[in-house]
Protein backbone atom coordinates (compact mmCIF):
# COMPACT_ATOMS: atom_id res chain seq x y z
CA UNK A 1 0.00 0.00 0.00
CA UNK A 2 1.22 3.49 -0.90
CA UNK A 3 0.65 6.29 1.60
CA UNK A 4 -0.85 9.05 -0.55
CA UNK A 5 -2.06 11.32 2.26
CA UNK A 6 -1.35 15.05 2.06
CA UNK A 7 -1.51 17.40 5.04
CA UNK A 8 -2.50 21.05 4.55
CA UNK A 9 -2.55 22.84 7.88
CA UNK A 10 -4.42 20.50 10.22
CA UNK A 11 -6.44 18.91 7.40
CA UNK A 12 -5.44 15.62 5.80
CA UNK A 13 -6.50 14.85 2.24
CA UNK A 14 -6.56 11.23 1.13
CA UNK A 15 -4.38 11.81 -1.94
CA UNK A 16 -2.68 14.59 -3.92
CA UNK A 17 -4.89 14.60 -7.04
CA UNK A 18 -7.44 17.42 -6.90
CA UNK A 19 -9.86 18.88 -9.44
CA UNK A 20 -8.97 22.49 -10.25
CA UNK A 21 -11.31 25.43 -9.73
CA UNK A 22 -13.32 26.53 -12.75
CA UNK A 23 -12.92 23.23 -14.58
CA UNK A 24 -15.04 20.89 -12.49
CA UNK A 25 -18.14 22.91 -11.67
CA UNK A 26 -18.97 22.20 -8.05
CA UNK A 27 -18.46 18.46 -8.46
CA UNK A 28 -22.05 17.38 -9.05
CA UNK A 29 -21.72 17.73 -12.82
CA UNK A 30 -19.00 15.05 -12.92
CA UNK A 31 -20.64 12.29 -10.90
CA UNK A 32 -21.53 10.35 -14.07
CA UNK A 33 -17.90 10.22 -15.21
CA UNK A 34 -15.89 9.16 -12.16
CA UNK A 35 -16.21 8.21 -8.52
CA UNK A 36 -15.42 11.65 -7.12
CA UNK A 37 -14.69 10.35 -3.63
CA UNK A 38 -11.62 8.57 -5.00
CA UNK A 39 -9.78 11.84 -5.68
CA UNK A 40 -8.21 13.97 -2.99
CA UNK A 41 -10.40 17.05 -3.28
CA UNK A 42 -12.66 19.17 -5.42
CA UNK A 43 -11.72 22.84 -5.66
CA UNK A 44 -15.02 24.52 -6.40
CA UNK A 45 -15.78 27.11 -9.02
CA UNK A 46 -14.83 30.46 -7.53
CA UNK A 47 -17.55 32.14 -5.48
CA UNK A 48 -17.82 35.81 -4.57
CA UNK A 49 -19.69 37.79 -1.90
CA UNK A 50 -22.37 38.84 -4.37
CA UNK A 51 -23.54 37.25 -7.66
CA UNK A 52 -21.45 38.05 -10.75
CA UNK A 53 -22.59 38.03 -14.38
CA UNK A 54 -19.15 37.38 -15.78
CA UNK A 55 -17.58 38.67 -18.97
CA UNK A 56 -19.16 39.11 -22.43
CA UNK A 57 -19.21 36.18 -24.86
CA UNK A 58 -17.40 34.51 -26.53
CA UNK A 59 -15.61 33.35 -23.39
CA UNK A 60 -13.63 30.27 -24.41
CA UNK A 61 -11.46 29.43 -27.41
CA UNK A 62 -9.05 26.60 -28.12
CA UNK A 63 -5.43 27.61 -28.70
CA UNK A 64 -2.38 25.59 -29.76
CA UNK A 65 -1.86 22.98 -27.00
CA UNK A 66 -4.16 24.86 -24.67
CA UNK A 67 -7.28 26.77 -23.86
CA UNK A 68 -7.97 30.50 -23.60
CA UNK A 69 -10.82 31.60 -21.34
CA UNK A 70 -12.37 34.77 -20.02
CA UNK A 71 -15.30 33.61 -17.92
CA UNK A 72 -14.99 36.46 -15.42
CA UNK A 73 -15.93 34.43 -12.33
CA UNK A 74 -19.63 34.20 -13.14
CA UNK A 75 -21.42 32.73 -10.09
CA UNK A 76 -24.56 33.08 -8.01
CA UNK A 77 -22.83 34.32 -4.88
CA UNK A 78 -21.61 32.71 -1.68
CA UNK A 79 -25.00 32.60 0.06
CA UNK A 80 -26.50 30.56 -2.80
CA UNK A 81 -23.42 28.34 -2.93
CA UNK A 82 -23.49 27.55 0.78
CA UNK A 83 -27.19 26.72 0.70
CA UNK A 84 -27.39 24.84 -2.60
CA UNK A 85 -23.96 23.28 -3.19
CA UNK A 86 -22.11 22.71 0.09
CA UNK A 87 -24.63 20.17 1.48
CA UNK A 88 -24.15 17.97 -1.59
CA UNK A 89 -20.37 18.10 -1.33
CA UNK A 90 -20.34 17.39 2.40
CA UNK A 91 -22.80 14.52 2.01
CA UNK A 92 -20.74 13.09 -0.82
CA UNK A 93 -17.72 12.97 1.47
CA UNK A 94 -15.12 14.32 -0.94
CA UNK A 95 -12.46 16.75 0.24
CA UNK A 96 -13.94 20.19 -0.40
CA UNK A 97 -11.91 23.32 -1.03
CA UNK A 98 -13.94 26.44 -1.77
CA UNK A 99 -12.33 29.00 -4.06
CA UNK A 100 -13.23 32.58 -3.15
CA UNK A 101 -12.55 35.94 -4.77
CA UNK A 102 -13.40 39.60 -4.39
CA UNK A 103 -12.81 43.00 -5.93
CA UNK A 104 -11.51 44.40 -2.64
CA UNK A 105 -9.69 42.88 0.35
CA UNK A 106 -12.83 43.39 2.43
CA UNK A 107 -14.90 41.28 0.03
CA UNK A 108 -12.52 38.33 0.48
CA UNK A 109 -12.98 38.50 4.25
CA UNK A 110 -16.75 38.83 4.02
CA UNK A 111 -16.99 35.93 1.59
CA UNK A 112 -14.79 33.73 3.80
CA UNK A 113 -16.90 34.64 6.81
CA UNK A 114 -20.01 33.26 5.10
CA UNK A 115 -18.34 29.84 4.88
CA UNK A 116 -17.87 29.30 8.61
CA UNK A 117 -20.15 27.26 10.83
CA UNK A 118 -22.18 24.29 9.59
CA UNK A 119 -21.00 22.66 6.37
CA UNK A 120 -17.77 24.61 6.34
CA UNK A 121 -15.20 23.46 3.75
CA UNK A 122 -12.04 21.48 4.44
CA UNK A 123 -10.02 24.45 3.16
CA UNK A 124 -10.44 27.75 1.37
CA UNK A 125 -8.45 28.75 -1.72
CA UNK A 126 -8.06 32.52 -2.02
CA UNK A 127 -8.10 33.35 -5.72
CA UNK A 128 -5.91 36.45 -5.90
CA UNK A 129 -4.90 35.72 -9.45
CA UNK A 130 -7.81 35.53 -11.90
CA UNK A 131 -6.72 37.54 -14.98
CA UNK A 132 -10.30 38.18 -16.08
CA UNK A 133 -11.58 40.47 -13.32
CA UNK A 134 -10.83 44.01 -12.18
CA UNK A 135 -9.50 44.48 -8.66
CA UNK A 136 -10.32 47.76 -6.94
CA UNK A 137 -7.61 49.52 -4.98
CA UNK A 138 -4.75 47.37 -6.24
CA UNK A 139 -1.53 48.95 -7.44
CA UNK A 140 -1.31 46.30 -10.13
CA UNK A 141 -3.89 44.52 -12.25
CA UNK A 142 -3.96 41.44 -10.00
CA UNK A 143 -3.78 41.29 -6.22
CA UNK A 144 -1.28 38.44 -6.52
CA UNK A 145 1.12 40.72 -8.38
CA UNK A 146 1.54 42.82 -5.23
CA UNK A 147 3.32 41.14 -2.30
CA UNK A 148 1.96 43.58 0.28
CA UNK A 149 -1.69 43.10 -0.62
CA UNK A 150 -1.15 39.33 -1.04
CA UNK A 151 0.10 39.19 2.53
CA UNK A 152 -2.66 41.52 3.76
CA UNK A 153 -5.56 39.54 2.27
CA UNK A 154 -4.10 36.19 3.29
CA UNK A 155 -3.65 37.39 6.87
CA UNK A 156 -7.17 38.85 7.05
CA UNK A 157 -8.85 35.70 5.71
CA UNK A 158 -6.71 33.47 7.93
CA UNK A 159 -7.85 35.47 10.95
CA UNK A 160 -11.50 35.11 9.94
CA UNK A 161 -11.72 31.33 9.52
CA UNK A 162 -10.44 28.19 11.20
CA UNK A 163 -9.94 25.92 8.20
CA UNK A 164 -6.68 25.93 6.18
CA UNK A 165 -6.10 28.82 3.80
CA UNK A 166 -4.49 28.23 0.39
CA UNK A 167 -3.39 31.31 -1.53
CA UNK A 168 -3.60 30.95 -5.32
CA UNK A 169 -0.88 32.85 -7.17
CA UNK A 170 -0.46 34.20 -10.68
CA UNK A 171 2.52 33.40 -12.91
CA UNK A 172 2.29 36.90 -14.40
CA UNK A 173 4.99 38.32 -12.14
CA UNK A 174 8.71 38.98 -12.30
CA UNK A 175 9.56 37.06 -9.11
CA UNK A 176 7.16 34.31 -8.04
CA UNK A 177 9.31 33.64 -4.99
CA UNK A 178 8.63 37.12 -3.61
CA UNK A 179 4.87 36.62 -3.85
CA UNK A 180 5.10 33.10 -2.40
CA UNK A 181 6.99 34.47 0.62
CA UNK A 182 4.35 37.17 1.07
CA UNK A 183 1.58 34.54 1.19
CA UNK A 184 3.58 32.52 3.71
CA UNK A 185 4.18 35.63 5.81
CA UNK A 186 0.44 36.23 5.75
CA UNK A 187 -0.15 32.85 7.36
CA UNK A 188 -1.13 30.79 4.33
CA UNK A 189 -1.17 27.07 5.06
CA UNK A 190 -0.24 26.43 1.42
CA UNK A 191 0.04 28.14 -1.95
CA UNK A 192 -1.35 26.96 -5.27
CA UNK A 193 0.29 27.87 -8.54
CA UNK A 194 0.00 28.64 -11.27
CA UNK A 195 -3.19 30.33 -12.39
CA UNK A 196 -3.46 31.11 -16.10
CA UNK A 197 -1.10 33.25 -18.16
CA UNK A 198 -2.32 36.40 -19.88
CA UNK A 199 -3.20 35.71 -23.51
CA UNK A 200 -5.42 36.61 -26.44
CA UNK A 201 -6.64 35.26 -29.75
CA UNK A 202 -7.23 37.27 -32.92
CA UNK A 203 -9.52 36.54 -35.87
CA UNK A 204 -7.45 37.91 -38.76
CA UNK A 205 -10.29 37.58 -41.29
CA UNK A 206 -12.68 39.62 -39.16
CA UNK A 207 -9.82 41.78 -37.81
CA UNK A 208 -11.08 41.54 -34.26
CA UNK A 209 -10.29 39.70 -31.01
CA UNK A 210 -11.97 36.33 -30.58
CA UNK A 211 -12.88 36.78 -26.92
CA UNK A 212 -15.57 39.23 -25.92
CA UNK A 213 -13.26 40.52 -23.20
CA UNK A 214 -10.34 40.79 -25.70
CA UNK A 215 -7.83 39.08 -23.39
CA UNK A 216 -8.09 36.01 -21.19
CA UNK A 217 -6.11 33.32 -19.44
CA UNK A 218 -4.14 30.54 -21.14
CA UNK A 219 -4.15 27.06 -19.59
CA UNK A 220 -3.36 23.52 -20.67
CA UNK A 221 -0.20 21.69 -21.82
CA UNK A 222 1.18 24.86 -23.44
CA UNK A 223 1.93 26.36 -20.02
CA UNK A 224 3.30 23.25 -18.29
CA UNK A 225 7.05 24.05 -18.64
CA UNK A 226 6.56 27.53 -17.16
CA UNK A 227 4.31 26.19 -14.40
CA UNK A 228 6.92 23.61 -13.43
CA UNK A 229 9.56 26.33 -13.23
CA UNK A 230 7.28 28.44 -11.03
CA UNK A 231 6.67 25.53 -8.64
CA UNK A 232 10.40 24.82 -8.41
CA UNK A 233 11.17 28.48 -7.76
CA UNK A 234 8.55 28.75 -5.03
CA UNK A 235 9.64 25.46 -3.46
CA UNK A 236 13.08 26.92 -2.93
CA UNK A 237 11.62 30.01 -1.23
CA UNK A 238 8.92 28.77 1.18
CA UNK A 239 8.43 26.01 3.71
CA UNK A 240 4.65 25.61 3.33
CA UNK A 241 3.14 23.05 0.92
CA UNK A 242 2.67 23.91 -2.74
CA UNK A 243 -0.18 22.72 -4.94
CA UNK A 244 1.00 22.54 -8.55
CA UNK A 245 -1.26 23.48 -11.46
CA UNK A 246 -0.65 23.89 -15.18
CA UNK A 247 -1.13 21.48 -18.05
CA UNK A 248 -1.33 18.29 -15.99
CA UNK A 249 -2.83 15.64 -18.24
CA UNK A 250 -1.30 12.38 -16.96
CA UNK A 251 0.05 10.73 -13.84
CA UNK A 252 3.56 11.32 -15.14
CA UNK A 253 2.82 15.04 -15.40
CA UNK A 254 1.68 14.93 -11.77
CA UNK A 255 4.89 13.18 -10.75
CA UNK A 256 6.93 15.89 -12.48
CA UNK A 257 5.20 18.61 -10.46
CA UNK A 258 5.70 16.69 -7.21
CA UNK A 259 9.39 16.18 -8.01
CA UNK A 260 9.62 19.94 -8.59
CA UNK A 261 8.23 20.61 -5.11
CA UNK A 262 4.44 20.25 -5.17
CA UNK A 263 2.79 18.33 -2.33
CA UNK A 264 -0.43 18.01 -4.34
CA UNK A 265 -1.60 18.87 -7.85
CA UNK A 266 -4.76 20.09 -9.55
CA UNK A 267 -6.10 18.76 -12.83
CA UNK A 268 -7.78 21.53 -14.82
CA UNK A 269 -8.03 21.84 -18.60
CA UNK A 270 -7.78 18.05 -18.97
CA UNK A 271 -11.29 17.79 -17.48
CA UNK A 272 -12.72 19.45 -20.60
CA UNK A 273 -11.12 16.80 -22.80
CA UNK A 274 -11.87 13.81 -20.57
CA UNK A 275 -14.27 14.40 -17.66
CA UNK A 276 -12.88 11.30 -15.93
CA UNK A 277 -9.27 12.42 -16.22
CA UNK A 278 -8.75 13.09 -12.50
CA UNK A 279 -9.28 9.40 -11.80
CA UNK A 280 -6.94 8.54 -14.66
CA UNK A 281 -4.21 10.81 -13.33
CA UNK A 282 -4.50 9.23 -9.89
CA UNK A 283 -4.29 5.70 -11.31
CA UNK A 284 -1.27 6.58 -13.43
CA UNK A 285 0.47 8.32 -10.53
CA UNK A 286 0.04 5.21 -8.39
CA UNK A 287 1.54 3.10 -11.19
CA UNK A 288 4.54 5.44 -11.35
CA UNK A 289 5.06 5.25 -7.58
CA UNK A 290 4.86 1.46 -7.65
CA UNK A 291 7.35 1.32 -10.51
CA UNK A 292 9.76 3.52 -8.58
CA UNK A 293 9.11 1.60 -5.34
CA UNK A 294 8.07 4.77 -3.53
CA UNK A 295 5.89 3.99 -0.51
CA UNK A 296 4.95 7.51 0.60
CA UNK A 297 4.00 10.35 -1.72
CA UNK A 298 5.73 12.88 0.54
CA UNK A 299 9.04 11.13 -0.16
CA UNK A 300 8.79 12.30 -3.78
CA UNK A 301 8.25 15.98 -3.00
CA UNK A 302 11.09 18.17 -4.25
CA UNK A 303 13.34 15.21 -5.04
CA UNK A 304 14.66 16.49 -8.36
CA UNK A 305 18.24 15.39 -8.93
CA UNK A 306 19.89 18.75 -9.59
N, C-alpha and C positions, 0 to 999 in steps of 0.2 A: 504494500500500500504506500502511495506517495502522499506526503503531507502537503496539501495545497493551500492551507489556511493562510490568510493575510490579515494582519492586525493594523487597523487605522484608529489611532487614539485608543479608546477602551473597547472598540467594537471589532469583532472578529468576523471576517467574511469567509465563506467556505472555500472559495478559490479565487484566483486572480483575473478571471475572464468576466468582464462587465460589458453591458450594452451601453453605448455612448448616448449622451443627451441629444435630442433632436433627430435621432435616427431610428428610434424604437418606440415612438409614441409614449404612452405610459404603461407599456407592457401588455395590456389586454389585447391589443391588435395582433400580437404575435403568438398567442396561445395555440393557434392551429398549426404552427410551423415547428415548434420545439417545446420541450418541457422546460419552462422558464426557471423552475426551481433548481435545475441542474447548474445554472451559471451562478457566478458569485454575486452579482448585483445588477439591478436595472437603474440606470441614471435617467431620471424622467426628463421629458421635454421641459424646457425652462419655463418657470412660472414667475409672474410679477405681482406686485401688490394689487394692481388694478388690471382689468382686461386690456389686451392690446390687439389692434387690428392687423398689425404686421405691415410689410412693405407692398408696394404695387406689383402686380403680375406683369410679365412672367417672373417667376421666383427661382426656378431651377433650370440648369442647362448642363449637359454632359460636356466635359472638356477632355483633352488627351490624357488618358490614364487617371482621370479624376472627375470630380463633380464641383460645380460652382453654384452656390445657393445664396439667396438673399431673402430669407423668410421674414426676418425682422421680429422674431420672438412672439409671433401671434399665439395668444392663449386666452383663456377665459378668466384668469385671475386666481390668486391663491385661495380665496374662500371657496370658490367652485371646486378647485382641485382637491382641497382637503376633504370636502364633503362627498364628492363624486368619485374620486380616484384612489385616495389613500386607503379607504376600507378594503377595496379589492386587492391592492398590493399587500396589505398586512395580512389579509386572510389567505392569500396565495402562499405567503411564507418566503418570498424571495427577498434577498437583501435589497433595501430600497434607499436610494440616494436621490434627494430632491434637488434639482438645479434651480437656483433662484437668480434673479437679476433685478436691476432698478436703474433709473435715470439719475438718481442722486444717492449718496451714501445712506441717507435716512430711509430711502425706500428699501434698500437691502435689509436694514435692521427691522423695519416694520414687517416685511415679507417673512423674514426668518421667525419673528415673534408669533406669527399666525400658525407656525408649524410645531409649536410646543404642545405639551399636554397629550391627550389621547391620540393614538395613531400617529405619533411623531415618527419621523424617518430614522433610519439607522445612521444616516449622515446627511449633511447638506453640502452641496457643491456651489460655491459662489462663482457665478459666471461674470467675471470682470472683463471678458475678452471677446464678446460677440462683435464682429466687425460690421454688423448690419443695423446697429442702433446708435442713437445720439445720446451721449452722456453729458448731463448738465453739470457745470461747475468744474469740469476736468481741464487740466492744462493741456492735455493731449486728447486725441480722438477716443482712445480707449482708457478706461481706468487702469487696466493692467499694463499700460505703458508708463505709468507714473508710480515709482516705488513708494512714495509717501502716502498716496491715496490707497494703494494696494494694502499697505500695512494698516492704515486707518480703518478701512472697511472690514478687513479680516478681524481686527481686534474688536470692533464694535459688534459684529455678528457673533464672534466667539463668546463675548460677554453676555449676549442675549440668550443663547441656547446651551443645552447640556450635551447634545450629541456632537460627534466629530465634525469639524469644518475642513472642507477641501477647497482650496483656492485654485480656480481654473485660469491659466495664464495664456497670453497671446504670444505667438512666435514673432510678431511684427515689432520687434524691439532690437536695439543694438546689443544689449547685454542681458540675456535671459537670466544669468546668475544673479544679477543685481535685483531683479524683480522677485526671483525665488527666495532670496534672503529676506526681502521685505515681507513676503507672505509668512515666512517662518518667524520673523520678529513680531509679526502681528498675532502669533499664536496658532497659525494653521496647523492642523494635525497631519495634513498632507497637501501636496500640490498636484494638479493634473495639467498635463501639457503634451501636445499643443492643441490650441484651438485652430481654426482655419487661417490660411494666409490670404491677404488682400489679393483680389484678382478681378478680371472683367473679361467679357466676351463681346466681340463686335461682329455685326452682320454687315459685311462689306457691300453686298448687293443693295441693301436698304440704307446703308450708310448711317446706321444707328446702333446703340448698344443693345444687346440681347435682353439683359435683365431690366426690369422696370425700374429698379433702384440704381441702375448703371453699373455699380460695383457690387461685389459680394465676397464670399469666402470660399477658397479652394480647399478641397479635402480629397482623400483617396490615395492610391499608390503613388501619385505624382509627388506628394509631399513627404513620403516616408523617410528618405535620406536626411532631410532637414529636421524632421521630427526626432529622429534618432540622435542627431547631433545635439539638439536642444535638451533631450533627456540626459545625455551624457554630461553636458555642461552643468546642468542643474544638480546632478548627482554629486558632482565634485565641489558643490558650493553649500549644500544643505544636508542636515542630518535627518530630516523628516522623510517619510515615504513619498515616492513619486508614482503617479499613475500615468502611464504612457499612452498617447493617442496619436494616430496619424498614419493612415494607409495600411492598417493591420488587416490582412485578408486570410492568413493561415496561422496554424500553430507555430510554424517556424518564424513567422514575422513576430509573433508574441514573444518567443524565446529571445529574439534579437533585442527587443526593447527591454526585457528583463536583464539580459546580459549588460545592457548599457546603463542600467541603474533603476529601472522601474520595478516596483513591488507588485503592481497590478497593471492591467491594460484595459483599454476600452475599444470595442469593435464598433465602428461607425458606418462609413459609407458602404462597407461590405453587406450590411443588412438590406440595402436597397437592391443588391444583385441577388442575394440569397438570404431570405428571411430567417433561415435556420443556421446561418453562418456562425453565430456565437457558440452553438453547441459543437459545430465542426472544429472551430478554433480550439476549444477546450479538449476535445478528443485528440487532435493532432499535437497539442502541447503535451498531453500526458504521454503520447507515444514517443515524443522527443526525450522527455525526462527518463522514461524507461530505457531508451536506447543509450542514453548517457549515464545510466545507473545513478541518477540523482534522486534521493529519497525525500528531500524537503525543498519546496520551491524557493524558500528564502536563501538557500545555499547557492542559487543561481544569480541572485541579485548583484549586479555590478561586477560580475566576474569576467569581464573582458580581459583577454591576455594582451596587455599593452606595455 
